[in-house]
Amino acid sequence: MNWFQNVLVGILFFGALALAGFFTIISEAGPFAKKGNLLVLYFDNADGVKVGSRVTVLGVPAGVVTDLALIGVDKAGLPLKEDSPDIVAQKVAVTAEIRRPVKFYSNYKIAVKNETILSGKIIAIDPGSVRPMENGKIPELISVLAPSTTDLQKERKSALEHRLGQKGGFVDLQGESSGDPLAGLSEMISENRTDIRRTLNNVAEITTKINQGKGTLGLLVNDDELHRNANTVLTDAQIVVRELREGLEDTREQAPVNSFLRAALTAF
């Protein structure tokens, strides 16, 4: 029996090891996972995005962030090589490997978001559609630069280097940040600091007066005699309500008898 238990434990151990190896090596996130295409997305601020952050397309997990870099841009916001004299500002170039086929339209939206208040950042992509916009204009299918990971590995280039070597004929995808809710809360508190301090001071004064037995509420809290009187009043009120309820029930029970007597007297 012992040998059977040992074999069973061994099978379970190696089975768990094989499952762990599959999910860490062969699965979608592993080094042997199916390679996708690389997109370079441009943001004014990285806003907490880091290598390994998830990328979703219409809420569906579609890839991960593989690189971040600061780049110079011209007046039109187009990326330039770092030695270009036309640089007027900087942006963040986020390289994302997308493992699902995506078609982009001119009404696309890309944003950095929080899945929850305490979770990390994700990049949410809405590729757009051909549905008419509010102004009645029909969005167009746009061409984006999305070389495959395998091809770039053969060329020994990053997606950003590949992009800077191209002349054009495609749309650079621009993203925006939806803001940090915690940072927004902190900013709101900072802007209303005077009002919040005044409110806290008022609350402190009220609690101090209550503790000192001042005012009706302070007396109720600190004076035992008022406690007893309040309990007596509540008890009397409960008795009155109970008597009223019993009286209404008696009236309801006597109503059929009264109706019968009234009908009989009327008949005679």
C-alpha positions as CSV (number, residue, x, y, z in Angstrom):
1,M,0.0,0.0,0.0
2,N,2.9,2.3,0.7
3,W,4.3,2.0,-2.7
4,F,0.9,2.9,-4.2
5,Q,0.8,6.1,-2.1
6,N,4.3,7.0,-3.1
7,V,3.5,6.5,-6.8
8,L,0.3,8.6,-6.5
9,V,2.2,11.4,-4.7
10,G,4.9,11.3,-7.4
11,I,2.2,11.6,-10.2
12,L,0.6,14.5,-8.5
13,F,3.9,16.3,-8.0
14,F,5.1,15.9,-11.5
15,G,1.6,16.7,-12.9
16,A,1.6,20.0,-10.9
17,L,5.2,20.7,-12.1
18,A,4.1,20.1,-15.7
19,L,1.1,22.5,-15.4
20,A,3.3,25.2,-13.8
21,G,5.8,24.8,-16.7
22,F,3.1,25.1,-19.3
23,F,1.6,28.3,-17.8
24,T,5.0,29.9,-17.3
25,I,6.8,28.8,-20.5
26,I,4.4,27.6,-23.2
27,S,1.4,29.7,-22.4
28,E,0.6,33.1,-23.9
29,A,2.8,34.9,-21.5
30,G,5.8,32.6,-21.8
31,P,8.9,32.9,-23.9
32,F,7.6,30.2,-26.3
33,A,4.2,31.8,-26.7
34,K,3.0,32.8,-30.1
35,K,4.5,36.1,-31.2
36,G,2.4,39.0,-32.2
37,N,2.8,42.4,-33.8
38,L,4.4,45.4,-32.2
39,L,2.6,48.7,-32.0
40,V,4.2,52.0,-30.9
41,L,1.8,54.1,-29.0
42,Y,2.5,57.8,-28.0
43,F,1.5,59.4,-24.8
44,D,2.2,62.8,-23.2
45,N,2.8,61.0,-19.9
46,A,3.5,57.3,-19.0
47,D,1.3,57.7,-15.9
48,G,2.3,54.5,-14.2
49,V,2.6,52.3,-17.2
50,K,5.6,49.9,-17.0
51,V,7.0,46.9,-18.9
52,G,4.6,44.0,-18.4
53,S,1.5,46.2,-18.1
54,R,-1.5,44.6,-19.7
55,V,-3.0,45.8,-23.0
56,T,-6.7,45.2,-23.7
57,V,-8.7,45.7,-26.9
58,L,-12.3,46.4,-26.2
59,G,-11.8,44.9,-22.7
60,V,-10.3,41.7,-24.0
61,P,-6.7,40.9,-23.0
62,A,-4.6,41.3,-26.1
63,G,-1.0,41.8,-25.2
64,V,1.6,43.4,-22.9
65,V,3.9,46.4,-22.8
66,T,7.4,45.5,-23.9
67,D,9.3,48.8,-23.8
68,L,9.0,52.5,-22.9
69,A,11.2,55.3,-24.2
70,L,11.3,59.1,-24.2
71,I,11.4,60.5,-27.8
72,G,11.5,64.0,-29.3
73,V,8.6,65.2,-31.5
74,D,8.2,68.1,-33.9
75,K,5.5,70.8,-33.9
76,A,3.0,68.3,-35.5
77,G,3.7,65.7,-32.8
78,L,5.5,63.3,-35.1
79,P,8.4,61.4,-33.6
80,L,12.0,62.3,-34.5
81,K,15.4,60.9,-34.1
82,E,17.2,62.1,-30.9
83,D,19.7,64.2,-32.9
84,S,17.1,66.0,-35.0
85,P,17.1,69.8,-34.7
86,D,13.4,70.0,-35.2
87,I,12.6,68.6,-31.8
88,V,10.2,70.9,-29.8
89,A,8.9,68.6,-27.1
90,Q,9.1,65.1,-25.8
91,K,6.6,62.3,-25.5
92,V,6.6,58.7,-24.2
93,A,6.7,56.0,-26.8
94,V,5.1,52.8,-25.4
95,T,5.8,49.6,-27.4
96,A,3.1,47.0,-27.0
97,E,3.1,43.5,-28.4
98,I,-0.4,42.7,-29.6
99,R,-1.2,39.0,-30.1
100,R,-4.7,39.5,-31.7
101,P,-5.5,40.9,-35.1
102,V,-6.8,44.5,-34.8
103,K,-8.1,46.9,-37.4
104,F,-7.9,50.6,-36.5
105,Y,-10.3,53.2,-37.7
106,S,-10.0,57.0,-37.6
107,N,-12.2,57.2,-34.5
108,Y,-10.0,55.0,-32.4
109,K,-9.3,55.7,-28.7
110,I,-6.3,54.6,-26.6
111,A,-6.2,55.4,-22.9
112,V,-4.2,54.6,-19.8
113,K,-6.7,53.4,-17.2
114,N,-6.9,51.8,-13.7
115,E,-8.7,48.4,-13.6
116,T,-9.5,49.2,-10.0
117,I,-8.4,52.0,-7.6
118,L,-5.6,50.0,-6.1
119,S,-4.6,47.9,-9.1
120,G,-1.9,48.7,-11.7
121,K,-2.3,50.6,-14.9
122,I,-3.5,49.0,-18.2
123,I,-3.6,50.4,-21.7
124,A,-7.1,50.1,-23.1
125,I,-7.5,50.2,-26.8
126,D,-10.8,50.9,-28.6
127,P,-9.9,50.4,-32.3
128,G,-13.0,52.3,-33.5
129,S,-15.6,51.3,-36.1
130,V,-17.3,52.4,-39.2
131,R,-20.4,53.6,-37.3
132,P,-21.2,57.3,-38.2
133,M,-19.9,59.8,-35.7
134,E,-22.0,62.6,-34.2
135,N,-21.2,65.0,-37.0
136,G,-22.4,62.3,-39.5
137,K,-18.9,61.6,-40.8
138,I,-18.0,58.0,-41.6
139,P,-14.8,56.8,-39.9
140,E,-12.1,55.5,-42.3
141,L,-9.9,52.4,-42.0
142,I,-6.4,53.6,-41.2
143,S,-3.0,52.1,-41.8
144,V,-0.8,51.6,-38.8
145,L,2.8,50.4,-38.5
146,A,2.7,47.0,-36.8
147,P,5.8,44.9,-37.7
148,S,5.9,41.3,-36.4
149,T,8.0,40.5,-33.5
150,T,9.8,37.8,-35.4
151,D,10.8,40.1,-38.3
152,L,12.2,42.7,-35.9
153,Q,14.2,40.1,-34.1
154,K,15.7,39.0,-37.4
155,E,16.6,42.7,-38.1
156,R,17.8,43.2,-34.6
157,K,15.8,46.4,-34.3
158,S,13.3,47.6,-31.8
159,A,9.8,48.7,-32.9
160,L,10.7,52.3,-32.2
161,E,13.9,52.1,-34.2
162,H,11.9,50.5,-37.0
163,R,9.4,53.4,-36.8
164,L,12.0,56.1,-36.9
165,G,13.5,54.5,-40.1
166,Q,10.2,54.8,-41.9
167,K,9.2,57.9,-43.9
168,G,5.4,57.7,-43.5
169,G,2.2,56.4,-45.2
170,F,0.7,55.3,-41.9
171,V,-0.9,56.8,-38.8
172,D,1.0,57.2,-35.5
173,L,-1.3,56.0,-32.7
174,Q,-1.8,58.7,-30.0
175,G,-3.1,57.8,-26.5
176,E,-4.3,59.8,-23.5
177,S,-4.3,59.3,-19.8
178,S,-7.6,59.0,-17.9
179,G,-6.0,60.3,-14.8
180,D,-5.2,58.8,-11.4
181,P,-8.3,58.7,-9.1
182,L,-6.1,58.8,-6.0
183,A,-4.2,61.8,-7.4
184,G,-7.5,63.4,-8.2
185,L,-8.7,62.8,-4.6
186,S,-5.5,64.3,-3.2
187,E,-5.9,67.3,-5.5
188,M,-9.5,67.9,-4.3
189,I,-8.4,67.7,-0.7
190,S,-5.6,70.1,-1.3
191,E,-7.9,72.6,-3.0
192,N,-10.5,72.5,-0.2
193,R,-8.0,72.3,2.7
194,T,-9.4,75.4,4.4
195,D,-13.0,74.2,4.3
196,I,-12.0,70.7,5.5
197,R,-10.0,72.2,8.4
198,R,-12.9,74.4,9.4
199,T,-15.3,71.4,9.3
200,L,-12.9,69.3,11.4
201,N,-12.6,72.1,14.0
202,N,-16.4,72.4,14.2
203,V,-16.7,68.6,14.8
204,A,-14.0,68.8,17.5
205,E,-15.9,71.7,19.2
206,I,-19.1,69.8,19.1
207,T,-17.6,66.6,20.5
208,T,-15.9,68.7,23.3
209,K,-19.2,70.3,24.3
210,I,-20.9,66.9,24.3
211,N,-18.1,65.5,26.6
212,Q,-18.5,68.5,28.9
213,G,-22.2,67.9,29.1
214,K,-23.2,71.1,27.4
215,G,-26.4,71.3,25.3
216,T,-29.2,68.9,25.0
217,L,-27.2,66.1,23.4
218,G,-24.4,66.6,26.0
219,L,-26.9,66.3,28.8
220,L,-28.5,63.2,27.3
221,V,-25.1,61.6,27.0
222,N,-23.7,62.6,30.4
223,D,-26.7,63.1,32.7
224,D,-28.1,59.8,34.1
225,E,-31.4,61.4,35.2
226,L,-32.1,62.5,31.6
227,H,-31.2,59.0,30.5
228,R,-33.8,57.6,32.8
229,N,-36.4,60.2,31.8
230,A,-35.7,59.5,28.1
231,N,-36.1,55.8,28.7
232,T,-39.4,56.4,30.6
233,V,-40.8,58.5,27.8
234,L,-39.9,55.9,25.2
235,T,-41.4,53.2,27.3
236,D,-44.6,55.2,27.8
237,A,-44.7,55.9,24.1
238,Q,-44.4,52.2,23.3
239,I,-47.3,51.4,25.7
240,V,-49.5,54.1,24.1
241,V,-48.8,52.7,20.6
242,R,-49.5,49.1,21.8
243,E,-52.9,50.2,23.3
244,L,-53.8,52.1,20.1
245,R,-53.0,49.0,18.1
246,E,-55.1,46.8,20.3
247,G,-57.9,49.4,20.2
248,L,-57.9,49.4,16.4
249,E,-57.9,45.6,16.3
250,D,-60.9,45.5,18.6
251,T,-62.7,48.1,16.5
252,R,-62.0,46.1,13.4
253,E,-63.3,42.9,15.0
254,Q,-66.5,44.7,16.1
255,A,-67.2,46.3,12.8
256,P,-69.1,43.3,11.3
257,V,-71.4,43.1,14.4
258,N,-72.1,46.8,14.2
259,S,-72.9,46.6,10.5
260,F,-75.3,43.7,11.1
261,L,-77.1,45.5,13.9
262,R,-77.4,48.7,11.9
263,A,-78.8,46.7,8.9
264,A,-81.3,44.9,11.1
265,L,-82.6,48.1,12.7
266,T,-82.9,49.7,9.3
267,A,-85.0,46.8,8.0
268,F,-87.5,47.2,10.9
